[in-house]
Amino acid sequence: MVLTFLTLHTLMSYLPRSSSGSSVIISSIIKPVRFPRVWCCTHTPINQTQTAMEQLDPSNSSQVVVPHPDLLHAKISSIRMAGHSKLQIIADFDATLTKYWVNGCRGQSSHGLLQQGNPEYDVKRQELYDYYHPLEISPSIPIEEKAKLMEEWWGKTHALLIEGGLSYDAIKKSVANSMITFREGVVELFEFLEARDIPVLIFSAGLADVIEEVLRQKLHRSFKNIKIVSNRMIFDGDGHLVSFKGKTIHVLNKNEHALDMAGPLHDQLGDSDGPNEDGASVKKRTNVLLLGDHIGDLGMSDGLDYETRISVGFLNDNVEKSLDSYRKAFDLVYLNDGPMWGVVKLVSQLCSTEGD
């Protein structure tokens, strides 16, 4: 299959139409880009011996695959016609809103950045990561089997956090010393959506209290339209973790049924002014833009009777092995830890009128 390369800024202003339904790859890279089983714009055959991660610099390049351009066109038109009052954003946090690579190293997750102040338990949690993470990203393990493994991993990790005496002070220090960074364009995306009262549900398999602290320290402001659905901690009067609230949320079971766990972010940050939509009113917004880095993230819209959904996937790792499955699952797939600017452009299109 020959896939077409275009400049990234043309994605929304001119999205190629294809009667054959073939994929389109849009790249912001000026120099020719090599990718397995894809042809460059010069139609020169790809060097099949190099892997995707060897050929693509994960910190500098940005590509997006559009599997079905005509279908995406139709979805954009449908959401625009309904108006932005019917739109909501559902987004994963780790490696979706945040970068997968930071300064050439693997960025930390909201689980991974935690340092309990107890080296013994930090080591134990790292050992769990070393064992379970390869299973999480393996394309060969069936989803049902993988879901059981993820439930097992999360349960063991949460038990270690409690047993190791995690304190909220340790969370603050961990975030301050962490290597976690938002993708370029995330702040602008949040600002655009807040100005139009478009709700953002952050669904995360991480830790709600840590995510709130990351937003507080890294963005230095709150957004009144953001709610977090994640694993929420319960602390005692001395600020030590004693339990977790509700059902465990892991990478393969995030869905709208966990909406009752969502807490308005501005309540946590002490800013109670402005609109506050409850779960019922959010569910009336039946057009969805879903952002995730895992195929399991598509389940975040389960339980929501949506009319139109555009799904955006960030494929950050195992690109060569996983591209085919991501291309089948998502409407757009960003490769190689790309920035959020394409999503900002997409949202501006979804909120525009025909005359704009």
C-alpha positions in Angstrom: 0.0 0.0 0.0 1.3 3.5 -0.9 0.5 6.1 1.8 0.5 9.8 1.1 2.7 12.3 3.0 1.4 15.9 3.5 2.4 18.7 5.8 0.7 18.6 9.2 -0.9 22.0 9.0 -3.0 20.8 6.1 -4.8 18.2 8.1 -8.0 20.1 8.9 -7.9 22.7 6.2 -7.5 20.0 3.5 -8.0 16.4 4.6 -7.4 14.2 1.5 -10.5 12.4 0.3 -10.1 8.8 -0.8 -12.7 6.8 -2.6 -10.7 3.7 -2.0 -10.7 4.2 1.8 -6.9 4.0 2.0 -4.9 5.5 4.8 -3.3 8.9 4.7 -0.2 9.7 6.7 0.5 13.4 7.4 4.0 14.4 8.5 5.5 17.7 9.8 9.0 16.5 9.0 10.6 18.4 6.1 13.1 15.7 5.3 11.9 12.3 3.9 10.7 10.0 6.6 11.2 6.3 6.6 8.8 4.0 8.2 8.3 0.2 7.9 5.8 -0.9 5.2 5.3 2.8 4.2 6.6 4.5 1.1 8.2 8.0 1.2 6.9 10.9 -0.9 9.6 10.0 -3.4 8.3 6.5 -3.7 11.7 5.1 -2.6 11.3 1.7 -1.0 11.8 1.7 2.8 14.8 0.1 4.4 13.1 -2.9 6.0 15.9 -3.8 8.3 15.5 -0.8 10.6 12.8 -0.6 13.2 10.4 2.4 13.5 12.0 3.6 16.7 15.5 3.5 15.2 14.3 5.5 12.1 12.2 8.1 13.9 13.5 10.5 16.6 10.8 10.2 19.4 11.5 13.8 20.6 11.4 15.8 17.4 9.1 14.3 14.7 5.4 14.2 14.5 3.2 12.0 12.2 -0.5 11.3 12.1 -2.1 8.5 10.3 -5.7 9.0 9.0 -7.0 5.5 8.3 -10.3 6.6 6.7 -10.3 10.2 5.5 -13.9 10.2 4.2 -15.2 8.9 7.5 -13.3 11.5 9.4 -14.7 14.2 7.2 -18.2 13.0 7.8 -17.7 13.0 11.6 -16.2 16.5 11.7 -19.2 17.8 9.7 -21.7 16.1 12.0 -20.1 17.5 15.2 -19.8 21.0 13.6 -23.5 21.0 12.6 -24.6 20.0 16.1 -22.6 22.8 17.7 -20.0 22.8 20.5 -22.7 22.7 23.2 -23.1 19.0 22.4 -19.4 18.3 22.5 -17.3 16.9 25.3 -13.6 15.7 25.5 -12.6 12.4 27.2 -8.9 12.1 27.6 -6.4 9.7 29.1 -3.6 11.3 31.2 -0.3 9.4 31.2 1.4 9.4 27.8 -1.6 11.1 26.2 -1.8 14.6 27.8 1.8 14.0 29.0 4.8 13.3 26.9 6.1 9.7 26.5 9.7 11.0 26.1 11.2 13.7 28.2 14.8 14.9 27.4 15.5 11.7 25.6 14.3 9.5 28.5 11.0 7.7 29.2 8.7 10.2 30.9 7.2 9.2 34.3 3.6 8.3 34.9 1.4 9.5 37.8 2.1 6.1 39.4 5.8 5.9 38.4 6.8 9.4 39.7 5.9 8.5 43.3 8.7 8.2 45.8 7.2 6.9 49.1 10.1 8.0 51.2 10.7 4.4 51.9 13.3 3.0 49.5 12.3 -0.6 50.2 8.8 -0.1 48.8 10.0 2.1 45.9 12.1 -0.9 44.8 9.2 -3.3 45.2 6.9 -1.1 43.0 9.7 -0.9 40.4 10.0 -4.6 40.3 6.2 -4.9 39.7 6.6 -2.3 36.8 9.5 -4.3 35.3 7.4 -7.4 35.3 4.0 -6.1 34.2 4.8 -3.3 31.8 6.1 -5.5 29.1 2.9 -7.5 29.4 0.8 -4.3 29.2 2.4 -3.2 25.9 2.6 -6.7 24.4 0.6 -6.9 21.2 0.4 -10.7 21.4 -1.5 -11.1 24.7 -5.3 -11.3 24.3 -7.3 -8.4 25.8 -9.2 -10.6 28.3 -6.0 -12.1 29.7 -4.2 -8.7 29.7 -7.1 -7.2 31.7 -6.6 -9.7 34.5 -2.9 -9.0 34.6 -3.5 -5.3 34.8 -6.0 -5.8 37.7 -3.4 -7.9 39.4 -0.7 -5.3 38.9 -2.8 -2.3 40.1 -4.0 -4.2 43.2 -0.4 -5.1 44.2 0.8 -1.6 43.6 -1.9 0.1 45.7 -1.3 -2.4 48.5 2.4 -1.4 48.6 1.5 2.3 48.7 -0.6 1.7 51.7 1.7 -0.7 53.4 4.7 1.6 52.8 3.0 4.5 54.5 2.6 7.0 51.6 1.9 10.5 52.8 0.5 13.5 50.9 3.7 15.4 51.6 5.6 12.7 49.7 3.2 13.2 46.8 4.0 16.9 46.7 7.8 16.3 46.8 7.6 13.5 44.2 5.8 15.8 41.7 8.2 18.6 42.4 11.2 16.3 41.6 9.5 14.4 38.8 10.2 14.0 35.1 6.7 14.5 33.8 5.9 17.1 31.1 2.7 17.9 29.3 2.7 17.7 25.5 3.1 21.0 23.6 -0.3 22.4 23.0 -2.1 20.9 26.0 -2.4 24.3 27.8 -3.7 25.9 24.7 -6.2 23.1 24.2 -7.5 23.5 27.8 -7.8 27.2 27.4 -9.7 26.9 24.2 -12.1 24.4 25.7 -12.6 26.3 29.0 -13.5 29.5 27.1 -16.3 27.6 25.4 -17.5 25.7 28.5 -16.7 22.4 26.9 -16.2 19.8 29.6 -13.0 17.7 29.8 -13.1 14.4 31.6 -9.6 13.1 32.3 -9.9 9.3 32.7 -6.7 7.8 34.1 -5.5 4.5 35.4 -3.2 6.5 37.5 -3.8 8.3 40.8 -6.2 11.2 41.0 -4.4 12.9 43.8 -1.1 12.8 42.0 -2.7 14.1 38.7 -4.2 17.1 40.6 -0.8 17.9 42.1 0.8 17.6 38.7 -1.7 20.0 37.2 -1.2 22.4 40.1 2.6 22.4 40.0 3.2 22.1 36.3 0.4 24.4 34.9 0.1 26.8 37.9 -3.6 27.3 37.3 -6.9 25.5 37.4 -9.4 24.9 34.7 -13.1 24.9 35.7 -14.3 22.6 33.0 -12.0 19.7 33.9 -13.0 16.6 35.9 -10.8 13.7 36.9 -11.9 10.1 36.9 -9.1 8.1 38.4 -8.0 6.1 41.5 -8.6 8.4 44.4 -6.8 8.0 47.7 -8.2 8.3 51.2 -5.8 9.8 53.8 -6.1 9.8 57.6 -5.9 13.0 59.8 -2.1 12.8 59.7 -2.0 12.8 55.9 -1.1 9.1 55.4 -2.8 6.9 52.8 -5.2 4.4 54.4 -7.2 3.1 51.4 -8.5 3.8 47.9 -12.1 4.9 47.0 -14.3 2.8 44.7 -13.4 0.4 42.0 -9.8 0.1 40.8 -9.3 1.8 37.4 -6.6 0.3 35.2 -5.6 0.7 31.6 -8.2 -1.7 30.2 -11.3 -0.9 32.3 -11.7 2.9 32.1 -15.3 3.8 31.1 -18.1 6.2 31.7 -19.5 4.0 34.5 -16.8 5.4 36.7 -18.3 8.9 36.2 -19.5 8.9 39.8 -15.8 9.0 40.8 -15.2 12.2 38.9 -14.5 15.3 41.1 -14.5 18.8 39.7 -10.8 19.9 39.5 -11.7 23.4 40.7 -13.1 21.9 43.9 -9.7 20.4 44.7 -7.8 23.6 43.8 -10.1 25.9 45.8 -11.7 27.7 42.9 -15.4 27.2 43.1 -16.5 29.9 40.7 -17.9 29.2 37.2 -20.0 26.5 35.6 -20.1 23.0 37.2 -21.8 20.3 35.2 -22.8 17.1 37.0 -22.7 13.7 35.5 -26.2 13.8 34.0 -25.6 17.0 32.1 -22.2 15.8 30.8 -23.9 12.7 29.4 -26.2 14.9 27.4 -23.2 16.0 25.4 -23.5 13.2 22.9 -20.6 14.2 20.6 -17.2 13.0 21.9 -13.6 13.7 21.1 -11.6 10.9 22.7 -7.9 11.0 23.3 -5.8 8.0 24.4 -2.6 6.2 24.0 -3.9 2.7 24.4 -6.5 0.7 22.5 -8.2 0.0 25.9 -8.8 3.8 26.2 -11.5 3.5 23.6 -13.6 2.0 26.4 -13.6 5.4 28.2 -16.8 6.3 26.2 -18.6 3.1 27.2 -21.8 3.8 28.9 -22.2 7.1 27.0 -24.9 7.1 24.4 -23.0 9.2 22.0 -24.0 10.2 18.5 -20.6 10.9 17.0 -17.2 10.0 18.3 -13.8 11.0 16.9 -11.0 8.9 18.5 -7.4 10.1 18.5 -4.7 7.6 19.5 -1.1 8.4 20.5 1.1 5.5 19.5 4.3 6.1 21.4 6.0 2.7 21.7 6.1 -0.6 19.8 5.2 1.4 16.7 6.2 -1.1 14.1 4.2 -4.0 15.7 1.2 -2.0 16.9 0.5 0.5 14.0 -1.9 -1.9 12.2 -4.1 -2.5 15.3 -4.1 1.3 16.1 -5.0 2.2 12.5 -8.0 -0.1 12.8 -9.1 1.2 16.2 -8.7 5.0 15.9 -9.8 7.7 13.5 -6.4 9.4 13.8 -3.2 8.0 15.1 -0.3 10.3 16.2 3.0 8.5 16.0 6.3 9.1 17.7 5.2 11.1 20.8 3.8 14.0 18.7 2.6 17.3 20.2 -1.1 18.3 20.8 -1.2 21.0 18.1 -3.0 18.8 15.6 -5.7 18.2 18.2 -6.0 21.9 18.9 -6.6 22.5 15.2 -9.1 19.7 15.1 -11.1 21.1 18.1 -11.1 24.6 16.5 -12.6 23.0 13.4 -15.2 21.1 15.4 -16.2 24.4 17.1 -16.3 26.5 14.0 -19.3 27.5 12.0 -19.7 26.9 8.3 -18.9 30.5 7.6 -15.6 30.5 9.5 
